[in-house]
Amino acid sequence: MDRGLTSVCLWEVFSLDYKFSWCSKALNQMELSSINRAISAGCNIAVVLVAIFAKESQMRVLSLLVAGFLISSSAAYAGPLTLSNFTGGWDAGSVDADAGAAPTVDVTNQGGSSVDTIEWGTGVDNSGLQSGYTFDLVDGSFDPIMDDPFVLGDFTHINNTITAATAGFTGVDYDLAFNTNGAPPNVDNTLSFTHLETLNAGPCPEGVVPCPDIVTVTVVDLTTMFITVGTDVYLFEILGFSEDGVTFTDKFVSAEGGTNSAQLWARVSLSENEVPEVPEPASLILLGSGLVLVARQVQVRRRNRKG
């Protein structure tokens, strides 16, 4: 288990006060059925033990330490999802072009989530202006709200008029990566941008003259879109381009002769796919059972004293 996840687990243990009340409600009686109900209700096994020991004030510190050991030792820990450290860049080796075309392509990738640029072609009338893409990834870290779209980054198409001889660019891949819960595993995705460089004289596919260019985004490998955190599996989806965060499309129509932008949106949701649970080591099972027995003994002794 990596140090980052262990830190998250230990942090959860020492912020469990708010869980004691509702977990302990299922544990008013030290019965196996009550413990099972608590676990079924969503209490982590360590949280259940903490709730039991919380009734014995003298053992509260010990219970926290034991819970910390149990949680940090369990590979099947499932916690909240935090996305961070977004990085990316245009893949110069993935550039596609029409047969016989040899557009001049320049790639400038910045570190982290800074703006990444790819340019191609030669401007008409010796203007020196190239066409190109820029992509500015989201900064910082955040906890995505399940099923709610969020802005992955700002995409811009610089649609300058370039010579027909250098207009053979048809697409490029963008390599996207980010971390989950502040540490690896690192999630890697490849977004494919397909480019239709239209002839301005027409006929125009969108019925507008001069013809706008069309950019289409797809995900190269859908299997890379699943994120596993403990026993939880999340689906990371690229929804497409949108101006309002409501209507999404994989196609961006970019007017000729201008700099046109749209936001690229994504979404995270709980997946129906499940990760097989990792069996707890026998030592942890024995330790947990022993702690429950100790808790019962303590409770029985206190009842006898009161009697």
PyMOL commands that set and color helices and strands:
alter all, ss='L'
color gray80, all
select helices_A, chain A and resi 3-13+17-25+32-40+45-54+57-72+124-126+164-166+222-225+282-306
alter helices_A, ss='H'
color red, helices_A
select strands_A, chain A and resi 83-97+105-108+116-120+131-137+150-159+169-180+183-196+213-219+226-229+232-242+251-254+258-270
alter strands_A, ss='S'
color yellow, strands_A
deselect
rebuild
show_as cartoon
